[in-house]
Amino acid sequence: MEDSLTKRERDIIIMRYGLRDGKCKTQREIAALLNISRSYVSRIEKKALKKLNKVLYSKSV
């Protein structure tokens, strides 16, 4: 499942939902860490979640 995401997508999802350290970060915090805009973080997050949903759905059918 994880293989379907790019490194940047994976990093954003991990930071956004606190999957590594248990501390969720805002899109603004992630944008500052990665030196990109908040709106770009939002687009990447949305794309990554869509990919994950597609992978999960295809495995359950």
N, CA, C, O and CB atoms as a CASP TS submission, in Angstrom:
PFRMAT TS
TARGET T0000
AUTHOR 0000-0000-0000
METHOD Language model
MODEL 1
PARENT N/A
ATOM      1  N   MET     1       0.828  -1.187   0.000  1.00  0.00           N
ATOM      2  CA  MET     1       0.000   0.000   0.000  1.00  0.00           C
ATOM      3  C   MET     1       0.872   1.250   0.000  1.00  0.00           C
ATOM      4  O   MET     1       0.658   2.169  -0.790  1.00  0.00           O
ATOM      5  CB  MET     1      -0.942  -0.002   1.207  1.00  0.00           C
ATOM      6  N   GLU     2       1.837   1.272   0.876  1.00  0.00           N
ATOM      7  CA  GLU     2       2.742   2.390   0.992  1.00  0.00           C
ATOM      8  C   GLU     2       3.532   2.628  -0.286  1.00  0.00           C
ATOM      9  O   GLU     2       3.926   3.758  -0.572  1.00  0.00           O
ATOM     10  CB  GLU     2       3.677   2.169   2.138  1.00  0.00           C
ATOM     11  N   ASP     3       3.767   1.570  -1.056  1.00  0.00           N
ATOM     12  CA  ASP     3       4.542   1.669  -2.281  1.00  0.00           C
ATOM     13  C   ASP     3       3.849   2.501  -3.343  1.00  0.00           C
ATOM     14  O   ASP     3       4.502   2.951  -4.284  1.00  0.00           O
ATOM     15  CB  ASP     3       4.824   0.299  -2.819  1.00  0.00           C
ATOM     16  N   SER     4       2.556   2.721  -3.224  1.00  0.00           N
ATOM     17  CA  SER     4       1.833   3.480  -4.225  1.00  0.00           C
ATOM     18  C   SER     4       2.032   4.989  -4.063  1.00  0.00           C
ATOM     19  O   SER     4       1.637   5.751  -4.946  1.00  0.00           O
ATOM     20  CB  SER     4       0.363   3.143  -4.157  1.00  0.00           C
ATOM     21  N   LEU     5       2.628   5.436  -2.968  1.00  0.00           N
ATOM     22  CA  LEU     5       2.863   6.855  -2.725  1.00  0.00           C
ATOM     23  C   LEU     5       4.295   7.246  -3.040  1.00  0.00           C
ATOM     24  O   LEU     5       5.217   6.444  -2.892  1.00  0.00           O
ATOM     25  CB  LEU     5       2.537   7.204  -1.285  1.00  0.00           C
ATOM     26  N   THR     6       4.473   8.492  -3.477  1.00  0.00           N
ATOM     27  CA  THR     6       5.822   9.017  -3.655  1.00  0.00           C
ATOM     28  C   THR     6       6.398   9.317  -2.266  1.00  0.00           C
ATOM     29  O   THR     6       5.665   9.326  -1.278  1.00  0.00           O
ATOM     30  CB  THR     6       5.820  10.304  -4.566  1.00  0.00           C
ATOM     31  N   LYS     7       7.681   9.557  -2.197  1.00  0.00           N
ATOM     32  CA  LYS     7       8.316   9.860  -0.911  1.00  0.00           C
ATOM     33  C   LYS     7       7.700  11.115  -0.291  1.00  0.00           C
ATOM     34  O   LYS     7       7.424  11.143   0.908  1.00  0.00           O
ATOM     35  CB  LYS     7       9.841  10.045  -1.089  1.00  0.00           C
ATOM     36  N   ARG     8       7.489  12.135  -1.091  1.00  0.00           N
ATOM     37  CA  ARG     8       6.910  13.377  -0.573  1.00  0.00           C
ATOM     38  C   ARG     8       5.485  13.152  -0.061  1.00  0.00           C
ATOM     39  O   ARG     8       5.124  13.648   1.006  1.00  0.00           O
ATOM     40  CB  ARG     8       6.914  14.463  -1.664  1.00  0.00           C
ATOM     41  N   GLU     9       4.681  12.411  -0.813  1.00  0.00           N
ATOM     42  CA  GLU     9       3.318  12.100  -0.382  1.00  0.00           C
ATOM     43  C   GLU     9       3.342  11.336   0.938  1.00  0.00           C
ATOM     44  O   GLU     9       2.589  11.648   1.860  1.00  0.00           O
ATOM     45  CB  GLU     9       2.579  11.281  -1.461  1.00  0.00           C
ATOM     46  N   ARG    10       4.216  10.332   1.018  1.00  0.00           N
ATOM     47  CA  ARG    10       4.337   9.515   2.226  1.00  0.00           C
ATOM     48  C   ARG    10       4.752  10.379   3.421  1.00  0.00           C
ATOM     49  O   ARG    10       4.185  10.256   4.506  1.00  0.00           O
ATOM     50  CB  ARG    10       5.358   8.376   2.006  1.00  0.00           C
ATOM     51  N   ASP    11       5.744  11.251   3.216  1.00  0.00           N
ATOM     52  CA  ASP    11       6.226  12.116   4.298  1.00  0.00           C
ATOM     53  C   ASP    11       5.118  13.043   4.798  1.00  0.00           C
ATOM     54  O   ASP    11       4.970  13.246   6.003  1.00  0.00           O
ATOM     55  CB  ASP    11       7.430  12.944   3.824  1.00  0.00           C
ATOM     56  N   ILE    12       4.352  13.597   3.879  1.00  0.00           N
ATOM     57  CA  ILE    12       3.279  14.512   4.266  1.00  0.00           C
ATOM     58  C   ILE    12       2.192  13.781   5.050  1.00  0.00           C
ATOM     59  O   ILE    12       1.716  14.290   6.065  1.00  0.00           O
ATOM     60  CB  ILE    12       2.674  15.182   3.025  1.00  0.00           C
ATOM     61  N   ILE    13       1.800  12.610   4.599  1.00  0.00           N
ATOM     62  CA  ILE    13       0.771  11.839   5.315  1.00  0.00           C
ATOM     63  C   ILE    13       1.274  11.456   6.709  1.00  0.00           C
ATOM     64  O   ILE    13       0.531  11.550   7.686  1.00  0.00           O
ATOM     65  CB  ILE    13       0.382  10.562   4.514  1.00  0.00           C
ATOM     66  N   ILE    14       2.511  11.033   6.797  1.00  0.00           N
ATOM     67  CA  ILE    14       3.101  10.655   8.098  1.00  0.00           C
ATOM     68  C   ILE    14       3.101  11.839   9.054  1.00  0.00           C
ATOM     69  O   ILE    14       2.718  11.699  10.215  1.00  0.00           O
ATOM     70  CB  ILE    14       4.545  10.130   7.914  1.00  0.00           C
ATOM     71  N   MET    15       3.529  13.011   8.571  1.00  0.00           N
ATOM     72  CA  MET    15       3.565  14.194   9.439  1.00  0.00           C
ATOM     73  C   MET    15       2.163  14.692   9.771  1.00  0.00           C
ATOM     74  O   MET    15       1.888  15.047  10.917  1.00  0.00           O
ATOM     75  CB  MET    15       4.366  15.314   8.776  1.00  0.00           C
ATOM     76  N   ARG    16       1.288  14.720   8.793  1.00  0.00           N
ATOM     77  CA  ARG    16      -0.062  15.281   8.962  1.00  0.00           C
ATOM     78  C   ARG    16      -0.863  14.517  10.006  1.00  0.00           C
ATOM     79  O   ARG    16      -1.598  15.114  10.793  1.00  0.00           O
ATOM     80  CB  ARG    16      -0.812  15.269   7.630  1.00  0.00           C
ATOM     81  N   TYR    17      -0.722  13.214  10.010  1.00  0.00           N
ATOM     82  CA  TYR    17      -1.516  12.384  10.923  1.00  0.00           C
ATOM     83  C   TYR    17      -0.708  11.818  12.090  1.00  0.00           C
ATOM     84  O   TYR    17      -1.208  10.976  12.836  1.00  0.00           O
ATOM     85  CB  TYR    17      -2.139  11.248  10.157  1.00  0.00           C
ATOM     86  N   GLY    18       0.530  12.272  12.255  1.00  0.00           N
ATOM     87  CA  GLY    18       1.344  11.875  13.405  1.00  0.00           C
ATOM     88  C   GLY    18       1.653  10.397  13.457  1.00  0.00           C
ATOM     89  O   GLY    18       1.714   9.814  14.539  1.00  0.00           O
ATOM     90  N   LEU    19       1.849   9.785  12.311  1.00  0.00           N
ATOM     91  CA  LEU    19       2.040   8.335  12.267  1.00  0.00           C
ATOM     92  C   LEU    19       3.407   7.892  12.796  1.00  0.00           C
ATOM     93  O   LEU    19       3.582   6.723  13.139  1.00  0.00           O
ATOM     94  CB  LEU    19       1.869   7.845  10.850  1.00  0.00           C
ATOM     95  N   ARG    20       4.353   8.788  12.864  1.00  0.00           N
ATOM     96  CA  ARG    20       5.671   8.415  13.362  1.00  0.00           C
ATOM     97  C   ARG    20       5.849   8.765  14.831  1.00  0.00           C
ATOM     98  O   ARG    20       6.368   7.962  15.606  1.00  0.00           O
ATOM     99  CB  ARG    20       6.746   9.090  12.543  1.00  0.00           C
ATOM    100  N   ASP    21       5.418   9.963  15.214  1.00  0.00           N
ATOM    101  CA  ASP    21       5.668  10.425  16.591  1.00  0.00           C
ATOM    102  C   ASP    21       4.401  10.691  17.404  1.00  0.00           C
ATOM    103  O   ASP    21       4.482  11.099  18.563  1.00  0.00           O
ATOM    104  CB  ASP    21       6.489  11.677  16.553  1.00  0.00           C
ATOM    105  N   GLY    22       3.241  10.464  16.805  1.00  0.00           N
ATOM    106  CA  GLY    22       1.992  10.678  17.514  1.00  0.00           C
ATOM    107  C   GLY    22       1.543  12.133  17.578  1.00  0.00           C
ATOM    108  O   GLY    22       0.536  12.445  18.213  1.00  0.00           O
ATOM    109  N   LYS    23       2.286  13.023  16.925  1.00  0.00           N
ATOM    110  CA  LYS    23       1.954  14.449  16.945  1.00  0.00           C
ATOM    111  C   LYS    23       1.569  14.900  15.540  1.00  0.00           C
ATOM    112  O   LYS    23       2.408  14.965  14.641  1.00  0.00           O
ATOM    113  CB  LYS    23       3.147  15.291  17.483  1.00  0.00           C
ATOM    114  N   CYS    24       0.304  15.205  15.371  1.00  0.00           N
ATOM    115  CA  CYS    24      -0.197  15.671  14.076  1.00  0.00           C
ATOM    116  C   CYS    24       0.300  17.089  13.816  1.00  0.00           C
ATOM    117  O   CYS    24       0.332  17.924  14.721  1.00  0.00           O
ATOM    118  CB  CYS    24      -1.750  15.619  14.028  1.00  0.00           C
ATOM    119  N   LYS    25       0.682  17.346  12.583  1.00  0.00           N
ATOM    120  CA  LYS    25       1.139  18.681  12.200  1.00  0.00           C
ATOM    121  C   LYS    25       0.107  19.318  11.275  1.00  0.00           C
ATOM    122  O   LYS    25      -0.590  18.626  10.533  1.00  0.00           O
ATOM    123  CB  LYS    25       2.534  18.620  11.509  1.00  0.00           C
ATOM    124  N   THR    26       0.021  20.634  11.331  1.00  0.00           N
ATOM    125  CA  THR    26      -0.880  21.343  10.423  1.00  0.00           C
ATOM    126  C   THR    26      -0.231  21.424   9.043  1.00  0.00           C
ATOM    127  O   THR    26       0.971  21.210   8.887  1.00  0.00           O
ATOM    128  CB  THR    26      -1.216  22.769  10.965  1.00  0.00           C
ATOM    129  N   GLN    27      -1.050  21.737   8.060  1.00  0.00           N
ATOM    130  CA  GLN    27      -0.509  21.917   6.710  1.00  0.00           C
ATOM    131  C   GLN    27       0.506  23.057   6.702  1.00  0.00           C
ATOM    132  O   GLN    27       1.510  22.996   5.992  1.00  0.00           O
ATOM    133  CB  GLN    27      -1.648  22.199   5.695  1.00  0.00           C
ATOM    134  N   ARG    28       0.246  24.078   7.478  1.00  0.00           N
ATOM    135  CA  ARG    28       1.179  25.220   7.550  1.00  0.00           C
ATOM    136  C   ARG    28       2.531  24.798   8.123  1.00  0.00           C
ATOM    137  O   ARG    28       3.573  25.218   7.619  1.00  0.00           O
ATOM    138  CB  ARG    28       0.578  26.351   8.410  1.00  0.00           C
ATOM    139  N   GLU    29       2.525  23.967   9.180  1.00  0.00           N
ATOM    140  CA  GLU    29       3.780  23.486   9.772  1.00  0.00           C
ATOM    141  C   GLU    29       4.553  22.621   8.771  1.00  0.00           C
ATOM    142  O   GLU    29       5.771  22.745   8.645  1.00  0.00           O
ATOM    143  CB  GLU    29       3.496  22.682  11.064  1.00  0.00           C
ATOM    144  N   ILE    30       3.846  21.761   8.076  1.00  0.00           N
ATOM    145  CA  ILE    30       4.493  20.894   7.080  1.00  0.00           C
ATOM    146  C   ILE    30       5.071  21.733   5.956  1.00  0.00           C
ATOM    147  O   ILE    30       6.187  21.484   5.499  1.00  0.00           O
ATOM    148  CB  ILE    30       3.494  19.859   6.514  1.00  0.00           C
ATOM    149  N   ALA    31       4.316  22.727   5.509  1.00  0.00           N
ATOM    150  CA  ALA    31       4.793  23.610   4.439  1.00  0.00           C
ATOM    151  C   ALA    31       6.095  24.294   4.842  1.00  0.00           C
ATOM    152  O   ALA    31       7.022  24.392   4.038  1.00  0.00           O
ATOM    153  CB  ALA    31       3.726  24.665   4.093  1.00  0.00           C
ATOM    154  N   ALA    32       6.165  24.766   6.079  1.00  0.00           N
ATOM    155  CA  ALA    32       7.381  25.426   6.563  1.00  0.00           C
ATOM    156  C   ALA    32       8.555  24.450   6.602  1.00  0.00           C
ATOM    157  O   ALA    32       9.674  24.805   6.231  1.00  0.00           O
ATOM    158  CB  ALA    32       7.146  26.025   7.958  1.00  0.00           C
ATOM    159  N   LEU    33       8.299  23.223   7.052  1.00  0.00           N
ATOM    160  CA  LEU    33       9.367  22.216   7.123  1.00  0.00           C
ATOM    161  C   LEU    33       9.892  21.836   5.737  1.00  0.00           C
ATOM    162  O   LEU    33      11.092  21.631   5.555  1.00  0.00           O
ATOM    163  CB  LEU    33       8.860  20.965   7.841  1.00  0.00           C
ATOM    164  N   LEU    34       8.988  21.743   4.767  1.00  0.00           N
ATOM    165  CA  LEU    34       9.371  21.307   3.419  1.00  0.00           C
ATOM    166  C   LEU    34       9.660  22.473   2.471  1.00  0.00           C
ATOM    167  O   LEU    34      10.037  22.272   1.317  1.00  0.00           O
ATOM    168  CB  LEU    34       8.276  20.445   2.831  1.00  0.00           C
ATOM    169  N   ASN    35       9.475  23.696   2.981  1.00  0.00           N
ATOM    170  CA  ASN    35       9.719  24.900   2.192  1.00  0.00           C
ATOM    171  C   ASN    35       8.869  24.936   0.914  1.00  0.00           C
ATOM    172  O   ASN    35       9.358  25.234  -0.175  1.00  0.00           O
ATOM    173  CB  ASN    35      11.196  24.992   1.834  1.00  0.00           C
ATOM    174  N   ILE    36       7.591  24.625   1.090  1.00  0.00           N
ATOM    175  CA  ILE    36       6.622  24.694   0.003  1.00  0.00           C
ATOM    176  C   ILE    36       5.379  25.420   0.524  1.00  0.00           C
ATOM    177  O   ILE    36       5.271  25.662   1.726  1.00  0.00           O
ATOM    178  CB  ILE    36       6.264  23.260  -0.537  1.00  0.00           C
ATOM    179  N   SER    37       4.451  25.766  -0.350  1.00  0.00           N
ATOM    180  CA  SER    37       3.255  26.492   0.098  1.00  0.00           C
ATOM    181  C   SER    37       2.265  25.556   0.794  1.00  0.00           C
ATOM    182  O   SER    37       2.266  24.346   0.566  1.00  0.00           O
ATOM    183  CB  SER    37       2.572  27.183  -1.094  1.00  0.00           C
ATOM    184  N   ARG    38       1.427  26.141   1.643  1.00  0.00           N
ATOM    185  CA  ARG    38       0.404  25.375   2.331  1.00  0.00           C
ATOM    186  C   ARG    38      -0.584  24.774   1.341  1.00  0.00           C
ATOM    187  O   ARG    38      -1.055  23.652   1.526  1.00  0.00           O
ATOM    188  CB  ARG    38      -0.327  26.251   3.341  1.00  0.00           C
ATOM    189  N   SER    39      -0.891  25.516   0.302  1.00  0.00           N
ATOM    190  CA  SER    39      -1.834  24.989  -0.685  1.00  0.00           C
ATOM    191  C   SER    39      -1.246  23.800  -1.443  1.00  0.00           C
ATOM    192  O   SER    39      -1.975  22.891  -1.841  1.00  0.00           O
ATOM    193  CB  SER    39      -2.235  26.089  -1.671  1.00  0.00           C
ATOM    194  N   TYR    40       0.064  23.808  -1.638  1.00  0.00           N
ATOM    195  CA  TYR    40       0.707  22.670  -2.299  1.00  0.00           C
ATOM    196  C   TYR    40       0.675  21.441  -1.389  1.00  0.00           C
ATOM    197  O   TYR    40       0.465  20.322  -1.859  1.00  0.00           O
ATOM    198  CB  TYR    40       2.164  23.016  -2.684  1.00  0.00           C
ATOM    199  N   VAL    41       0.882  21.649  -0.098  1.00  0.00           N
ATOM    200  CA  VAL    41       0.762  20.546   0.871  1.00  0.00           C
ATOM    201  C   VAL    41      -0.648  19.973   0.805  1.00  0.00           C
ATOM    202  O   VAL    41      -0.831  18.755   0.806  1.00  0.00           O
ATOM    203  CB  VAL    41       1.091  21.032   2.324  1.00  0.00           C
ATOM    204  N   SER    42      -1.633  20.844   0.748  1.00  0.00           N
ATOM    205  CA  SER    42      -3.029  20.415   0.686  1.00  0.00           C
ATOM    206  C   SER    42      -3.284  19.567  -0.562  1.00  0.00           C
ATOM    207  O   SER    42      -3.934  18.525  -0.483  1.00  0.00           O
ATOM    208  CB  SER    42      -3.965  21.634   0.699  1.00  0.00           C
ATOM    209  N   ARG    43      -2.780  20.008  -1.694  1.00  0.00           N
ATOM    210  CA  ARG    43      -2.974  19.253  -2.943  1.00  0.00           C
ATOM    211  C   ARG    43      -2.294  17.894  -2.884  1.00  0.00           C
ATOM    212  O   ARG    43      -2.864  16.890  -3.313  1.00  0.00           O
ATOM    213  CB  ARG    43      -2.436  20.046  -4.135  1.00  0.00           C
ATOM    214  N   ILE    44      -1.069  17.860  -2.350  1.00  0.00           N
ATOM    215  CA  ILE    44      -0.331  16.591  -2.243  1.00  0.00           C
ATOM    216  C   ILE    44      -1.055  15.640  -1.291  1.00  0.00           C
ATOM    217  O   ILE    44      -1.191  14.450  -1.575  1.00  0.00           O
ATOM    218  CB  ILE    44       1.125  16.838  -1.751  1.00  0.00           C
ATOM    219  N   GLU    45      -1.519  16.175  -0.159  1.00  0.00           N
ATOM    220  CA  GLU    45      -2.246  15.347   0.811  1.00  0.00           C
ATOM    221  C   GLU    45      -3.507  14.758   0.184  1.00  0.00           C
ATOM    222  O   GLU    45      -3.788  13.569   0.335  1.00  0.00           O
ATOM    223  CB  GLU    45      -2.612  16.174   2.061  1.00  0.00           C
ATOM    224  N   LYS    46      -4.252  15.585  -0.510  1.00  0.00           N
ATOM    225  CA  LYS    46      -5.491  15.131  -1.148  1.00  0.00           C
ATOM    226  C   LYS    46      -5.208  14.028  -2.171  1.00  0.00           C
ATOM    227  O   LYS    46      -5.921  13.026  -2.229  1.00  0.00           O
ATOM    228  CB  LYS    46      -6.207  16.314  -1.830  1.00  0.00           C
ATOM    229  N   LYS    47      -4.172  14.220  -2.966  1.00  0.00           N
ATOM    230  CA  LYS    47      -3.793  13.231  -3.983  1.00  0.00           C
ATOM    231  C   LYS    47      -3.367  11.919  -3.323  1.00  0.00           C
ATOM    232  O   LYS    47      -3.740  10.840  -3.783  1.00  0.00           O
ATOM    233  CB  LYS    47      -2.651  13.776  -4.874  1.00  0.00           C
ATOM    234  N   ALA    48      -2.588  12.014  -2.251  1.00  0.00           N
ATOM    235  CA  ALA    48      -2.112  10.822  -1.548  1.00  0.00           C
ATOM    236  C   ALA    48      -3.265  10.044  -0.926  1.00  0.00           C
ATOM    237  O   ALA    48      -3.310   8.817  -1.011  1.00  0.00           O
ATOM    238  CB  ALA    48      -1.104  11.210  -0.467  1.00  0.00           C
ATOM    239  N   LEU    49      -4.195  10.757  -0.304  1.00  0.00           N
ATOM    240  CA  LEU    49      -5.351  10.090   0.310  1.00  0.00           C
ATOM    241  C   LEU    49      -6.215   9.410  -0.746  1.00  0.00           C
ATOM    242  O   LEU    49      -6.758   8.329  -0.516  1.00  0.00           O
ATOM    243  CB  LEU    49      -6.194  11.100   1.108  1.00  0.00           C
ATOM    244  N   LYS    50      -6.335  10.045  -1.894  1.00  0.00           N
ATOM    245  CA  LYS    50      -7.099   9.447  -2.994  1.00  0.00           C
ATOM    246  C   LYS    50      -6.426   8.152  -3.462  1.00  0.00           C
ATOM    247  O   LYS    50      -7.098   7.152  -3.717  1.00  0.00           O
ATOM    248  CB  LYS    50      -7.229  10.448  -4.177  1.00  0.00           C
ATOM    249  N   LYS    51      -5.095   8.182  -3.572  1.00  0.00           N
ATOM    250  CA  LYS    51      -4.353   6.976  -3.963  1.00  0.00           C
ATOM    251  C   LYS    51      -4.553   5.862  -2.945  1.00  0.00           C
ATOM    252  O   LYS    51      -4.820   4.718  -3.314  1.00  0.00           O
ATOM    253  CB  LYS    51      -2.853   7.288  -4.114  1.00  0.00           C
ATOM    254  N   LEU    52      -4.424   6.195  -1.664  1.00  0.00           N
ATOM    255  CA  LEU    52      -4.571   5.192  -0.612  1.00  0.00           C
ATOM    256  C   LEU    52      -5.981   4.606  -0.605  1.00  0.00           C
ATOM    257  O   LEU    52      -6.160   3.402  -0.425  1.00  0.00           O
ATOM    258  CB  LEU    52      -4.247   5.803   0.757  1.00  0.00           C
ATOM    259  N   ASN    53      -6.959   5.450  -0.798  1.00  0.00           N
ATOM    260  CA  ASN    53      -8.339   4.992  -0.841  1.00  0.00           C
ATOM    261  C   ASN    53      -8.546   4.028  -2.004  1.00  0.00           C
ATOM    262  O   ASN    53      -9.220   3.008  -1.863  1.00  0.00           O
ATOM    263  CB  ASN    53      -9.298   6.184  -0.955  1.00  0.00           C
ATOM    264  N   LYS    54      -7.969   4.353  -3.138  1.00  0.00           N
ATOM    265  CA  LYS    54      -8.088   3.502  -4.324  1.00  0.00           C
ATOM    266  C   LYS    54      -7.446   2.135  -4.070  1.00  0.00           C
ATOM    267  O   LYS    54      -8.009   1.103  -4.436  1.00  0.00           O
ATOM    268  CB  LYS    54      -7.431   4.183  -5.547  1.00  0.00           C
ATOM    269  N   VAL    55      -6.273   2.135  -3.446  1.00  0.00           N
ATOM    270  CA  VAL    55      -5.573   0.882  -3.150  1.00  0.00           C
ATOM    271  C   VAL    55      -6.384   0.048  -2.161  1.00  0.00           C
ATOM    272  O   VAL    55      -6.554  -1.155  -2.359  1.00  0.00           O
ATOM    273  CB  VAL    55      -4.158   1.164  -2.583  1.00  0.00           C
ATOM    274  N   LEU    56      -6.881   0.674  -1.109  1.00  0.00           N
ATOM    275  CA  LEU    56      -7.675  -0.050  -0.115  1.00  0.00           C
ATOM    276  C   LEU    56      -8.957  -0.596  -0.715  1.00  0.00           C
ATOM    277  O   LEU    56      -9.342  -1.729  -0.424  1.00  0.00           O
ATOM    278  CB  LEU    56      -8.002   0.853   1.060  1.00  0.00           C
ATOM    279  N   TYR    57      -9.622   0.191  -1.544  1.00  0.00           N
ATOM    280  CA  TYR    57     -10.863  -0.257  -2.165  1.00  0.00           C
ATOM    281  C   TYR    57     -10.608  -1.420  -3.100  1.00  0.00           C
ATOM    282  O   TYR    57     -11.370  -2.386  -3.105  1.00  0.00           O
ATOM    283  CB  TYR    57     -11.529   0.886  -2.919  1.00  0.00           C
ATOM    284  N   SER    58      -9.554  -1.344  -3.886  1.00  0.00           N
ATOM    285  CA  SER    58      -9.264  -2.414  -4.849  1.00  0.00           C
ATOM    286  C   SER    58      -8.902  -3.726  -4.148  1.00  0.00           C
ATOM    287  O   SER    58      -9.148  -4.803  -4.692  1.00  0.00           O
ATOM    288  CB  SER    58      -8.122  -1.991  -5.780  1.00  0.00           C
ATOM    289  N   LYS    59      -8.323  -3.648  -2.957  1.00  0.00           N
ATOM    290  CA  LYS    59      -7.963  -4.864  -2.213  1.00  0.00           C
ATOM    291  C   LYS    59      -9.163  -5.474  -1.506  1.00  0.00           C
ATOM    292  O   LYS    59      -9.169  -6.669  -1.208  1.00  0.00           O
ATOM    293  CB  LYS    59      -6.874  -4.556  -1.195  1.00  0.00           C
ATOM    294  N   SER    60     -10.194  -4.650  -1.234  1.00  0.00           N
ATOM    295  CA  SER    60     -11.359  -5.173  -0.512  1.00  0.00           C
ATOM    296  C   SER    60     -12.419  -5.755  -1.437  1.00  0.00           C
ATOM    297  O   SER    60     -13.329  -6.448  -0.982  1.00  0.00           O
ATOM    298  CB  SER    60     -11.974  -4.081   0.327  1.00  0.00           C
ATOM    299  N   VAL    61     -12.309  -5.483  -2.713  1.00  0.00           N
ATOM    300  CA  VAL    61     -13.327  -5.974  -3.655  1.00  0.00           C
ATOM    301  C   VAL    61     -12.949  -7.305  -4.210  1.00  0.00           C
ATOM    302  O   VAL    61     -13.688  -7.869  -5.017  1.00  0.00           O
ATOM    303  CB  VAL    61     -13.537  -4.997  -4.788  1.00  0.00           C
TER
END
